Amino acid sequence: MKSYFCSTLLFFSFLVLWEFGIGGKNFFLIKQKLYQYRSLRAMKELYYLQHLQLGQAPANWNIPKEAFFTQPLDHFSRQTNATYNQRYWVNPDFWNSPNGPVFLHIGGEAALSEYSALAGEHVELAEKYGALVVSVEHRYYGASINLDGLTDKNIRFLSSQQALADLAAFHFHIVQQYNLTRNNTWICFGGSYPGSLSAWFRLKFPHLVYAAVASSAPVRAEMDFTGYNKVVSQSLSDPVVGGSPKCRRATAEAFHIVEQMVNDGKFAQLTEDYMACEQLTSEDCAEFVSDLADIFMGAVQYNKEAPTYNIAKFCNIMSNKSLGTTYSRLIVAVKQYMEDMSLHCMDYSYKKSLADLRNTTVSPVGVGLRQWYYQTCTEFGYYQTCEDESCPFSRLMTLEAQLDICSKVFGIDPKSVEQAVKFTNEYYGADHPKSSRIIFVNGNIDPWHALSVLKNQSKSEIAILINGTAHCANMNPSLPTDPQSLKAAREQIDYQIGLWLKAAKDGL
């Protein structure tokens, strides 16, 4: 049992990506650290649910087997017969066969694992309603990609439209495999970008999926996402979540000093003070300030996701006058972050960032960095800038700097990005999708809620805004210590799904 636990835990380290960002390197390091924490939490939760203690053999618990389904590489052209294999898992443990519902969990911009069919809000609801749980990985992420998929020639087949067509074809595959009929009601679930896919699958394929839950779904594409750091600024000022006006002012002052030093060319001192792995140069300016801002942006987006990573922790540092000037406090905050991440130095190299984005080597685990940036350049934008007066970070975090990466890495000019973002909103309806039977769930601390649906659009397009919670909080396995606002939101989601399943059964 010990070897089973260790190997499974290692695999669970690379979990479904329920959130994303276009920040510096630190954002992705923060994500990986949180995935490790989630994996431990998920494993403990699963064992506790089975009334087991670690070290014992699992009883009446079937680990879903990894499976693959052959998909067309291009659903919209019959000029090519090229294919790829899409990875998925099925958990039939709760299914009331043959007429029970199907709960489809949609993957996003990272590798999935069997965990996605074993734990989470959708699995808890499946147990209550006797649903077949199906989890499918997004094309071009994880193991669902050809070895040459990341080349400039082949990455063009990565898009949300192709991903939705994948879901339609996958739906047909599962229907055939399990002899499903119209009596099997499909409901899809997703969080963050997959939350948008969940809503869009219901919007574009209403004959296939009866309802959708879209958690923290940024359905409105936006090239210059200034709203992200507006929410960050508000959260750093909010005592309810561990911030304070003093914290926000100190943070803004520290970043102003750093920016002045950058403009004055004091790279040697900044290299030493902020523990850079290599000597900073003028080329690294935007990368440097973005990486510093990531520490605070990540604390807001993932507030209290892990026991030691939250807004209060860094605001306590930035508000503590005994630590010296605000500039000195920022250094202490960076050191605290390095300790949390087990880093011996900070990599602020712009050249390395470009090299990472140009890397076409396929990895079956972790976050799809090159893939996701490509999608921002060709569909969504989402660039978190700091040119607005409300932003507490550096004005060097510009839209121009982020668009420059699209040009240098993919040869996509800024005008093309702008047109792509406009098309995405026209194609899906932005934050007024005009669909039905969709629950949009957001936390008001989550910066991404600014791009989601926050008010009911109709009687069956329902918006739930959870006070005091961050990104995709409702999707995690429930805990007794969850805040009351989160518990109430889950109860509302549960109630609505129950109503829809009854309506589907009654033929309404």
Secondary structure, 3 states (H helix, E strand, C coil): CHHHHHHHHHHHCCCCCCCCCCCCHHHHHHHHHHHHHHHHHHHHHHHHHCCCCCCCCCCCCCCCCCEEEEEECCCCCCCCCCEEEEEEEEECCCCCCCCCCEEEEECCCECCCHHHHCCCHHHHHHHHHCCEEEEECCCCCCCCCCCCCCCCCCHHHCCHHHHHHHHHHHHHHHHHHCCCCCCCCEEEEEECHHHHHHHHHHHHCCCCCCEEEEECCCCCCEEECCHHHHHHHHHHHCHHHCCCHHHHHHHHHHHHHHHHHHHCCCHHHHHHHCCECCCCCHHHHHHHHHHHHHHHHHHHHCCCCECCECHHHHHHHHCCHHHCCHHHHHHHHHHHHHHHHCCCCECCCHHHHHHHHHCCCCCCCCECHHHHHHHHHHHHEEECCCCCCCCCCCCCCCHHHHHHHHHHHHCCCHHHHHHHHHHHHHHHCCCCCCCCCEEEEEECCCHHHHHCCCCCCCCCEEEEEECCCCCCHHHCCCCCCCCHHHHHHHHHHHHHHHHHHHHHHCCC
